[in-house]
Amino acid sequence: MPRTTPALRRPPRLSTALLAGTLLLGGLATAPAALGATASPAATTAVRVNQVGYLPDGPKRATVVTTAAGPLAWQLRNASGTVVASGSTVPYGADAPSGQAVQVADFSSYRSTGAGYVLAVDGGGSVPFDIRADLYDTLRSDSMAFFHHQRSGISIDASLVGSAYARPAGHLGVAPNKGDTSVPCQATVCDYTQDVRGGWYDAGDHGKYVVNGGISTWLVVNSFERAKRAGKDAALGDSTLRVPERGNGLPDVLDEARWELDFLMRMQVPEDKQYGGMAFHKMHDAAWTGMPMRPEQDAQPRELHRPSTAATLNLAAAAAQCARVFRPYDAAYADRCLSSARRAWTAARANPALYAPDSDGTGGGAYGDAQVTDEFYWAAAELYATTGEVAYRDAVTSSSWHTSATAFTPYGFGWADTAALGRLVLATVPNGLPATDVARVRASVTAAADGYLSRMTAQGYAVPVPADGYFWGSNGEVANDAVVMAVAGELTGDARYRTGALETMDYLLGRNALGLSYVTGYGEKSSQNQHHRFWAHQLDSSLPHPPAGSLAGGPNSALQDPVAEEKLTGCAPAACYVDDIGSYSTNEVAVNWNAPLAWLAAYAAERTSGGGEPPTAACAVTYAVSNVWSTGFTATVTVRNTGATAVDGWQLTWPYSSGQRVTSAWNATVTQDGTAVSARNADWNRTIAPGATASFGVQGTHSGANPSPAAFALNGKACD
């Protein structure tokens, strides 16, 4: 299986030898031209905006394609045509990834709300867009509904998805299906069958893969865990999504994740068999199926593929996370997850180098991965965060990834690069690592986010990926980078990171080289013909387009399918995309791309004030030095809420003298930039009721005098 870039272990999901350079349509080999394939048409306007719109308190920037050398006047007009804001663009010049000359218009200072705004520049105008606080509420639901649509082994009800998307259950053994309830192994792999029903179809085919299912499930569950830390989990709670389990007392996001978790645990090899406790790498059809084809029409035999260390560690990580996050709602299920995670960890330790080969790409993607030390680190981090046990802590701290500068690659994280997930867990979930260790891990998150922000600043379309990062699934990479920036914002309270995360949404929704929203149903011009066997309207008008909220894979400069090769030769990297069902290397859907989109949509939908900063509050602060020695000191800081309303989330700032430096802290996350110090609440002390206090401690060094700070500010407002 070819690789998309030599700098990253991220091979494409499917073989470029797929179907010997042709596409099977209804069982017939058809040349790409017969599909009516056309490259994505030129954008309707040179003014590229987020076609859905912008948040009132968020960034609002547009990219203008122009050869003009000097600044251009821009006007923001409301639905009635009235100019409500104006300014001048900033020339950027040549943007290498897009191959375009561009300028940037920034209208972030405009905070009024409404629908039908148009940004006019140099005689042209953008598509209409909205500015409103509830901009992402629907996308939060639709991007999560993607997983329900992709469920295997259950009928998809019209009452939940509409008649166009309803279908019978697939792969339960009802003819012509061979079924997933008793699946044999490939020859020589095993001599028994396994019940591996359920789970999510991975992408546009009917395969189910543990390595991709693991990271996708992790992102879905992590989205809920992050929202709960922020006190915003109600929007992801019970009866918030269109799932059949709604109303059962379990948050709907966790209901959806459980459908895949059950499948992942069914993929675990029985203890009394060879490789007991490991996970089969994948299961799918023995040969590639034709298109279009609904799941219940699939007549191919199904096969289990040999267990792998990577799959086993994906299971261990996802199941350990399950044990922690599900425990308040279903302790018995949490226990089941933890038992599975422990067995998987033990089995992986006993078989540390059982790799899935790149050559196993017949009937399904190979997902080959011959470096699994990063998966060991991720799984150990999850098990340690959940159990606090010494053995898992030692596995974390002894891993080379724990101190590696490359845990966050220039291309973000992905199914083959998971060390960053371990860092994100250890940075956000309370654990027993030394304070200096936690501070270093958190600093690595913010350093990675700073790198993405720097890259965005250097590009005309504010994309966090490098110019050579437009490979298979690049839109998933963009969304994953946004996750890192959002977490950095959580850790520091710095609104720059929220701005960066939101601007990645701008890219996905139309502010890009093609002026196209890559999310079906969102924006005036969006992807409609993603590669999928059921959502195949381009091939059969009786079948639907993908449902709203489905993310296309995105530009792929390697051109790894016949349609892309024919239609996109000579494209600039960020423009190597065609909205054609035949272009599986640029236009497929996949669970590991929609998972970070759903994460990001839930994050963007949360109501904030001040672009991500907590609300202001009245306060009084006591700073008490408890110990001092020749070069060091410790102090306790107590902040009292003197206002009439509760403070829900706080950031306390103060200046130190030039000789004072924080080295560690407890009961808060404390960072220092020059003389400026910032303390952010922990999960458990984020709320300060009127008249109540929150205390935390700092330890630091000093040279010469060690004065107490003279001024404090809580959430930007000076304290008494």
C-alpha positions in Angstrom: 0.0 0.0 0.0 1.6 3.3 -1.0 2.2 6.1 1.5 0.8 9.6 1.1 4.0 11.3 2.3 7.3 9.9 3.4 7.4 12.2 6.5 4.4 10.6 8.1 3.3 7.0 8.9 -0.2 7.6 7.5 -0.8 5.2 4.6 -4.1 5.6 2.7 -7.0 3.5 3.8 -7.5 1.7 0.5 -5.0 0.3 -2.0 -4.4 2.4 -5.1 -4.6 -0.9 -6.9 -8.2 -1.1 -5.9 -10.2 -2.8 -8.6 -7.3 -2.7 -11.0 -7.7 1.0 -11.8 -11.5 0.8 -12.4 -14.6 1.1 -10.4 -17.2 -1.6 -10.1 -20.6 -0.2 -10.6 -23.4 -2.7 -10.0 -20.8 -5.4 -10.8 -19.7 -4.0 -14.1 -16.2 -2.6 -14.7 -16.7 1.0 -16.0 -14.1 3.5 -17.0 -14.0 6.7 -14.9 -15.3 8.9 -17.7 -18.5 7.0 -17.7 -19.3 8.3 -14.3 -19.7 11.8 -15.6 -16.8 12.8 -13.5 -15.9 16.4 -13.5 -13.5 18.4 -11.3 -15.0 20.6 -8.7 -16.3 23.6 -10.6 -14.7 27.0 -10.1 -16.0 28.8 -7.0 -18.9 31.2 -7.7 -17.1 34.0 -5.9 -13.5 35.1 -5.3 -14.5 36.0 -1.7 -14.2 32.8 0.3 -16.1 32.7 3.6 -17.4 30.2 6.0 -20.6 29.6 4.1 -22.6 28.7 7.2 -21.5 31.8 9.0 -19.6 33.1 12.1 -20.1 33.3 15.8 -20.8 36.8 17.2 -17.8 36.6 19.6 -15.6 34.5 17.3 -13.1 35.3 14.5 -14.6 36.5 11.2 -12.1 36.4 8.4 -12.4 35.8 4.7 -9.9 35.1 1.9 -10.1 37.0 -1.3 -8.6 35.6 -4.5 -7.1 38.5 -6.4 -4.0 39.6 -8.3 -4.3 43.2 -6.9 -1.1 44.2 -5.2 -2.6 46.8 -2.9 -5.3 46.6 -0.2 -8.9 46.4 -1.4 -11.9 48.0 0.3 -14.4 45.6 1.8 -18.0 46.1 3.0 -20.1 43.9 5.1 -23.7 44.2 4.1 -26.8 42.9 5.9 -29.7 41.2 4.2 -31.3 44.4 3.2 -28.0 45.6 1.6 -27.1 48.1 4.2 -23.4 48.5 4.9 -22.9 47.6 8.5 -19.0 47.5 8.6 -16.2 48.3 6.3 -12.4 48.2 6.1 -9.5 47.2 3.9 -8.0 43.8 3.1 -4.5 42.9 3.9 -2.5 41.6 0.9 -1.0 38.2 1.5 0.4 37.4 -1.9 1.2 34.0 -3.2 -0.4 31.2 -1.2 1.7 28.1 -2.0 -0.8 25.3 -1.0 -3.7 26.8 -3.1 -1.6 28.2 -5.9 -3.5 31.4 -5.6 -2.7 35.1 -4.9 -4.9 36.2 -2.0 -5.7 38.9 0.4 -7.5 38.6 3.8 -10.4 40.6 5.1 -10.9 40.7 8.9 -14.3 41.8 10.2 -14.1 40.2 13.6 -15.0 43.4 15.4 -18.5 43.2 14.1 -20.6 41.4 16.7 -24.2 42.0 15.8 -26.3 39.0 14.7 -28.5 38.3 11.7 -28.9 36.2 8.5 -28.0 36.9 4.9 -24.8 38.9 5.4 -22.6 39.3 2.3 -19.0 40.4 2.3 -18.4 42.6 -0.8 -14.8 43.1 -2.1 -13.7 44.8 -5.3 -17.0 44.5 -7.1 -17.6 40.9 -6.1 -19.5 39.4 -3.1 -19.4 36.3 -1.0 -22.2 33.8 -0.7 -24.7 34.8 2.0 -23.9 33.8 5.6 -25.2 34.2 9.1 -23.8 35.6 12.3 -25.5 34.0 15.3 -24.7 32.2 18.6 -26.5 29.0 17.7 -24.6 28.6 14.4 -23.3 25.2 15.2 -26.1 23.6 17.1 -27.5 21.7 14.1 -24.1 20.6 12.9 -23.3 19.2 16.4 -26.3 16.9 16.0 -25.9 16.1 12.3 -22.1 15.3 12.5 -22.9 12.9 15.4 -25.8 11.3 13.5 -23.3 10.2 10.9 -22.4 7.3 13.2 -25.9 6.2 13.6 -26.3 6.1 9.8 -23.1 4.0 9.6 -24.3 1.4 12.2 -24.1 -2.2 11.2 -26.4 -4.9 12.5 -29.4 -2.7 13.2 -32.2 -1.3 11.0 -32.0 2.4 10.4 -35.5 3.8 11.2 -37.2 6.4 9.1 -38.6 8.0 12.3 -35.0 8.9 13.2 -33.3 9.6 9.8 -36.1 10.2 7.3 -37.4 7.8 4.6 -34.6 8.5 2.2 -32.0 7.1 4.6 -34.0 4.3 6.2 -32.8 0.8 5.5 -32.9 -2.8 6.9 -30.2 -4.1 9.2 -27.1 -5.1 7.4 -24.9 -8.2 8.0 -27.1 -10.1 10.4 -27.2 -13.3 8.3 -30.4 -12.5 6.4 -30.0 -13.5 2.8 -28.1 -12.6 0.7 -25.9 -11.5 3.6 -23.6 -14.1 5.1 -23.8 -12.2 8.3 -21.5 -11.0 11.1 -22.8 -13.2 13.9 -20.6 -16.2 13.0 -17.6 -15.0 11.0 -14.8 -17.4 10.1 -11.1 -16.4 10.0 -9.1 -16.2 6.8 -7.3 -19.4 6.0 -4.6 -20.3 8.6 -5.7 -17.5 11.0 -8.0 -19.5 13.2 -10.3 -22.6 13.1 -13.4 -21.1 14.8 -16.0 -18.4 14.2 -16.7 -15.3 16.1 -19.8 -13.2 16.7 -18.7 -9.7 15.6 -22.0 -8.1 14.8 -22.7 -4.4 15.3 -20.2 -1.5 15.2 -19.9 1.2 12.5 -19.1 0.6 8.9 -15.8 2.3 8.6 -16.3 4.4 5.4 -17.9 4.0 2.1 -17.6 0.2 2.1 -18.9 -2.4 4.5 -15.6 -3.2 6.4 -15.2 -2.8 10.1 -11.7 -2.0 11.5 -10.4 -2.0 15.0 -7.6 0.4 14.5 -9.8 3.1 12.9 -12.7 2.2 15.2 -10.5 2.7 18.2 -9.4 6.3 17.5 -12.9 7.2 16.3 -14.6 5.9 19.4 -12.0 7.6 21.5 -12.7 11.0 19.9 -16.5 10.6 20.3 -16.1 9.7 24.0 -13.4 12.3 24.6 -15.8 14.9 23.1 -18.2 14.2 25.9 -15.5 14.0 28.6 -14.2 17.4 27.5 -17.7 18.9 27.5 -18.3 17.5 31.0 -15.1 19.2 32.3 -16.3 22.4 30.9 -19.8 22.0 32.4 -21.3 21.9 28.9 -22.2 18.2 28.7 -26.0 18.7 28.9 -26.0 19.4 25.1 -24.7 15.9 24.6 -26.8 14.3 27.2 -29.8 11.9 27.1 -32.4 12.6 24.4 -30.2 15.2 22.6 -29.4 13.0 19.5 -31.4 11.0 17.0 -30.5 7.5 18.3 -32.8 4.6 19.2 -31.5 4.5 22.8 -32.6 8.1 23.6 -34.4 8.3 26.9 -32.5 5.5 28.6 -30.7 7.6 31.1 -27.3 7.4 29.4 -26.0 10.4 27.5 -26.7 9.9 23.8 -23.1 10.5 22.7 -22.1 7.6 25.0 -25.0 5.5 23.6 -23.5 5.9 20.1 -20.0 5.2 21.2 -21.3 2.0 23.0 -22.5 0.6 19.7 -18.9 0.6 18.5 -17.4 -0.3 21.8 -19.5 -3.5 21.9 -18.1 -4.4 18.5 -14.5 -3.7 19.5 -14.9 -6.0 22.5 -16.4 -8.7 20.3 -13.3 -8.6 18.2 -11.2 -9.7 21.2 -9.8 -13.2 20.8 -11.2 -15.7 23.4 -8.8 -16.4 26.3 -8.6 -20.1 25.5 -7.5 -19.5 21.9 -4.1 -18.6 20.3 -3.4 -15.0 20.9 -6.1 -14.9 23.6 -6.9 -11.3 24.7 -5.7 -9.8 21.5 -8.0 -8.1 19.0 -8.5 -9.2 15.4 -7.2 -6.4 13.2 -10.3 -6.1 11.0 -13.2 -7.9 9.4 -14.7 -7.3 6.0 -15.8 -8.9 2.7 -13.5 -11.4 1.0 -13.5 -9.3 -2.1 -14.4 -5.7 -3.0 -18.1 -5.2 -3.5 -19.7 -3.3 -6.4 -21.4 0.1 -6.3 -24.1 1.1 -5.5 -25.0 -1.5 -2.8 -26.9 -1.2 0.4 -25.5 -3.2 3.3 -28.3 -5.8 3.4 -27.6 -6.5 -0.3 -24.0 -7.6 0.3 -23.6 -11.2 -0.6 -19.9 -11.5 -0.1 -18.4 -13.9 2.5 -17.1 -12.1 5.6 -13.7 -12.8 7.1 -11.7 -12.1 10.3 -8.1 -11.0 9.7 -5.2 -12.0 11.9 -4.9 -10.2 15.3 -2.5 -7.4 15.5 -0.7 -5.5 18.3 -2.0 -2.2 17.0 -5.6 -3.3 17.1 -5.2 -4.8 20.5 -3.8 -1.5 21.9 -6.6 0.5 20.3 -9.0 -1.8 22.1 -7.1 -1.4 25.4 -7.1 2.4 25.1 -10.8 2.8 24.0 -12.0 0.3 26.6 -10.0 1.9 29.4 -11.5 5.3 28.5 -14.9 3.7 28.5 -14.4 2.4 32.0 -13.7 5.9 33.3 -16.3 7.9 31.4 -19.2 5.4 31.6 -18.8 4.7 35.3 -21.1 7.4 36.6 -23.9 6.1 34.4 -23.4 2.3 34.1 -20.9 0.8 36.5 -21.4 -2.7 35.3 -20.6 -1.7 31.7 -17.6 0.2 33.0 -16.3 -2.9 34.7 -16.7 -4.9 31.5 -14.8 -2.3 29.6 -12.0 -2.3 32.1 -11.7 -6.1 32.2 -11.4 -6.1 28.4 -8.8 -3.3 28.5 -6.7 -5.1 31.0 -6.8 -8.3 29.0 -5.9 -6.5 25.8 -2.9 -4.7 27.5 -1.6 -8.0 28.9 -1.9 -9.7 25.5 -0.2 -6.8 23.7 2.7 -6.9 26.1 3.0 -10.7 25.4 2.9 -10.1 21.6 4.5 -6.6 21.1 5.3 -7.0 17.4 2.4 -8.7 15.7 2.0 -6.2 12.8 -0.7 -6.0 10.2 0.8 -6.0 6.8 0.3 -3.3 4.2 -0.3 -6.0 1.6 -3.6 -7.2 3.2 -5.8 -4.9 1.1 -8.2 -7.2 -0.8 -11.8 -6.5 0.1 -11.0 -3.8 2.6 -8.3 -1.3 3.7 -5.1 -2.7 5.1 -4.5 -0.3 7.9 -0.9 -1.5 8.1 1.1 -0.2 11.0 4.6 -1.5 11.9 5.4 1.0 14.7 3.2 0.5 17.7 5.2 2.1 20.5 2.9 5.1 20.2 -0.1 2.8 20.7 1.5 1.3 23.8 2.0 4.8 25.2 -1.6 5.8 24.4 -3.1 2.7 26.0 -0.9 3.0 29.1 -1.9 6.6 29.5 -5.6 5.7 29.4 -5.2 2.7 31.7 -3.2 4.9 34.2 -5.7 7.8 34.0 -8.5 5.3 34.8 -6.9 3.1 37.4 -4.0 5.1 38.9 -2.1 1.8 39.1 1.7 1.9 39.3 2.3 -0.7 36.5 0.5 1.6 34.0 2.2 4.7 35.4 5.6 3.0 34.9 4.6 2.0 31.3 3.8 5.7 30.7 7.0 7.2 32.2 9.3 4.5 30.7 8.0 5.1 27.2 10.2 7.1 24.8 7.0 8.9 23.7 6.6 10.5 27.2 9.4 12.9 26.6 9.6 12.8 22.8 9.4 16.1 21.0 7.6 14.4 18.1 4.5 13.1 19.9 2.6 15.8 18.1 3.8 15.5 14.5 3.7 18.4 12.0 0.7 16.6 10.5 -1.3 16.1 13.8 -2.4 12.8 15.0 -4.3 9.9 13.3 -4.9 6.2 13.4 -1.3 5.4 12.8 0.1 8.2 15.0 -1.5 8.0 18.4 1.2 9.2 20.9 -0.5 12.6 21.0 -3.7 11.0 22.3 -1.7 9.8 25.4 -0.5 13.4 25.9 -4.0 14.8 25.7 -5.2 12.3 28.2 -2.4 13.0 30.7 -2.8 16.8 30.2 -6.5 16.8 31.0 -7.5 13.9 33.2 -6.3 14.3 36.9 -3.5 11.7 37.6 -0.7 11.0 40.0 2.2 12.1 37.9 4.6 14.6 39.5 3.5 18.2 39.0 6.6 19.0 36.9 5.7 16.0 34.6 2.1 17.1 34.2 3.3 20.7 33.4 5.7 19.4 30.8 3.0 17.3 29.2 0.6 20.3 29.1 3.4 22.5 27.7 3.8 20.0 24.8 0.1 20.4 24.0 0.3 24.2 23.9 3.6 24.0 21.9 1.9 21.8 19.3 -1.1 24.2 19.2 1.3 27.2 18.8 2.8 25.4 15.8 -0.6 25.0 14.2 -1.4 28.7 14.9 1.9 29.8 13.3 1.2 27.7 10.2 -2.3 29.2 10.0 -0.8 32.7 10.2 1.6 31.9 7.4 -1.1 30.7 4.9 -3.7 32.7 3.0 -6.5 30.3 4.1 -5.4 29.9 7.7 -5.0 26.1 7.5 -3.1 24.3 10.3 -1.5 21.7 8.0 1.8 22.1 6.1 1.9 22.5 2.3 2.8 18.8 1.9 0.0 17.8 4.3 -2.8 17.4 1.7 -2.9 13.6 1.7 -5.7 11.0 2.0 -8.1 12.3 4.6 -6.6 15.8 4.9 -9.9 17.2 6.2 -9.7 14.8 9.2 -6.1 16.0 9.8 -7.4 19.6 9.9 -10.1 18.8 12.4 -7.7 16.8 14.6 -5.4 19.8 14.7 -8.4 21.9 15.9 -8.9 19.4 18.7 -5.4 20.1 20.0 -5.9 23.8 19.8 -9.1 23.6 21.7 -7.5 21.6 24.5 -4.6 24.1 24.6 -7.3 26.8 25.2 -8.8 24.7 28.0 -5.4 24.3 29.6 -4.4 28.0 29.4 -7.5 30.1 29.0 -5.8 31.8 26.1 -8.5 32.8 23.6 -6.0 32.5 20.7 -6.5 28.8 20.7 -10.2 29.0 20.4 -9.8 31.4 17.6 -7.6 28.9 15.8 -10.0 26.0 16.3 -12.9 28.0 15.0 -11.0 29.1 11.9 -10.4 25.5 11.0 -14.2 25.2 10.9 -14.1 28.1 8.5 -11.8 26.1 6.2 -14.0 23.0 6.2 -17.1 25.1 5.5 -15.9 27.1 2.6 -13.0 29.4 3.3 -10.7 27.3 1.2 -9.0 27.1 -2.2 -12.2 25.8 -3.9 -14.8 27.9 -2.1 -16.6 24.7 -1.2 -18.0 23.4 2.0 -16.7 19.9 2.5 -19.7 19.1 4.8 -22.8 17.9 3.1 -25.8 20.1 3.6 -23.8 23.0 5.1 -23.2 26.0 2.9 -24.6 27.2 -0.4 -22.1 25.0 -2.2 -21.2 21.7 -0.4 -19.9 18.2 -1.3 -22.8 16.0 -2.4 -21.2 12.9 -4.1 -18.9 11.4 -1.5 -17.7 7.8 -2.2 -20.3 5.5 -0.5 -22.2 2.4 -1.5 -25.6 3.5 -0.2 -25.4 7.3 -0.4 -24.9 6.9 -4.1 -27.3 9.3 -5.8 -24.7 10.1 -8.5 -25.0 6.5 -9.7 -28.6 5.8 -8.9 -31.1 8.6 -8.6 -33.3 6.5 -6.3 -30.6 6.6 -3.7 -29.8 9.6 -1.5 -26.9 11.9 -1.3 -24.9 11.6 1.9 -26.8 12.9 4.9 -26.2 16.4 6.2 -23.1 16.5 8.4 -21.0 14.1 6.4 -17.4 15.2 5.9 -15.5 14.5 2.7 -11.9 13.3 2.9 -10.6 16.4 1.3 -7.7 17.4 -1.0 -5.1 14.7 -1.7 -2.2 15.8 -3.8 -1.2 12.2 -4.4 -4.2 11.6 -6.8 -4.7 8.0 -5.8 -7.8 7.0 -7.8 -8.6 7.0 -11.5 -11.0 9.9 -11.4 -8.5 12.1 -9.5 -5.8 11.1 -11.9 -7.9 12.1 -14.9 -9.5 15.3 -13.6 -6.9 16.8 -11.2 -3.6 16.5 -12.9 -1.5 19.6 -12.2 -3.6 20.7 -9.3 -2.2 22.8 -6.4 -2.1 20.6 -3.3 -5.1 22.4 -1.5 -7.1 22.1 -4.7 -6.7 18.4 -5.4 -10.3 17.5 -4.7 -13.2 16.5 -6.9 -16.8 16.0 -5.7 -17.3 12.7 -7.5 -18.3 9.4 -6.1 -15.5 7.7 -8.0 -12.8 9.7 -6.4 -12.4 7.6 -3.3 -8.9 9.1 -2.5 -10.3 12.7 -2.2 -14.1 12.2 -1.6 -14.8 9.2 0.6 -16.3 9.5 4.1 -14.9 7.8 7.1 -15.6 7.5 10.8 -12.2 8.8 11.8 -12.9 12.1 9.8 -16.4 12.6 11.1 -15.3 12.0 14.7 -13.1 15.1 15.0 -15.7 17.1 13.1 -18.3 16.1 15.7 -15.8 16.9 18.5 -15.2 20.3 16.9 -18.9 21.0 16.2 -19.8 20.3 19.9 -17.0 22.6 21.0 -17.9 25.4 18.6 -21.6 25.2 19.6 -20.9 25.9 23.3 -21.9 29.4 24.3 -19.1 31.6 25.6 -18.4 35.2 26.3 -15.3 37.1 25.2 -14.3 34.6 22.5 -13.6 31.8 25.0 -12.7 33.6 28.2 -14.8 33.0 31.3 -17.2 35.8 32.3 -15.9 38.6 34.5 -16.6 38.6 38.3 -16.1 40.6 41.5 -13.3 39.2 43.7 -10.9 39.6 46.5 -7.5 37.8 46.7 -5.3 36.7 49.6 -1.6 35.8 48.8 0.1 34.1 51.7 3.8 33.1 51.6 4.0 29.9 53.6 7.7 29.1 53.2 10.7 30.9 51.8 14.4 29.9 51.5 17.5 31.3 49.8 16.3 30.6 46.2 12.8 29.4 46.6 9.3 29.9 48.1 5.8 28.5 48.4 2.6 30.4 48.6 -1.1 29.9 48.9 -3.5 31.9 46.9 -7.1 32.3 47.9 -9.7 34.0 45.7 -13.1 35.0 47.1 -16.1 35.6 45.0 -17.5 38.9 46.3 -20.2 39.1 43.6 -23.8 38.2 43.6 -23.6 35.3 41.1 -21.5 32.1 40.9 -18.3 32.1 39.0 -18.4 29.1 36.6 -14.8 28.7 35.4 -12.1 31.1 36.4 -8.7 32.4 35.5 -6.7 34.5 38.0 -3.8 36.6 36.7 -1.1 38.6 38.4 2.5 40.0 37.8 5.6 38.7 39.5 8.9 40.7 39.7 11.5 39.9 37.1 13.3 37.6 39.5 10.3 35.4 40.5 9.5 32.2 38.6 6.8 29.6 39.1 8.1 26.0 39.1 5.1 24.0 40.1 1.5 24.4 41.3 -1.3 22.4 42.9 -5.1 22.7 42.7 -4.8 24.9 39.6 -3.0 25.0 36.3 -0.4 27.8 36.5 1.6 29.1 33.6 4.0 32.1 33.3 5.0 34.2 30.4 7.7 36.7 31.3 6.5 38.3 34.5 2.8 37.6 33.7 1.3 34.6 35.7 -2.0 32.9 35.0 -3.8 30.3 37.1 -6.7 28.3 35.7 -9.2 26.3 37.8 -9.1 22.6 38.2 -12.2 20.5 37.3 -13.4 20.2 40.9 -13.0 23.9 41.9 -14.2 25.6 38.7 -17.3 26.9 40.4 -17.1 29.6 43.2 -20.4 30.4 44.7 -21.1 34.0 46.0 -19.1 34.5 49.2 -17.1 31.2 48.7 -13.4 30.8 48.0 -11.1 28.7 46.0 -7.4 28.1 47.0 -4.4 26.8 45.2 -0.7 26.7 45.8 2.5 27.7 43.9 6.1 26.9 44.3 8.8 29.0 42.7 12.3 30.4 42.6 13.4 34.0 43.3 16.6 36.0 43.0 17.0 38.7 45.6 13.7 40.1 46.9 10.5 37.9 46.9 7.6 40.5 47.1 4.0 39.5 47.1 2.0 40.5 44.0 0.3 43.9 44.2 -2.5 43.3 41.8 -4.8 40.4 40.8 -7.5 40.1 38.1 -10.2 37.4 37.9 -11.4 36.7 34.4 -10.0 40.0 33.3 -11.5 42.2 36.0 -9.3 43.7 38.8 -9.8 42.2 42.3 -10.0 44.2 45.4 
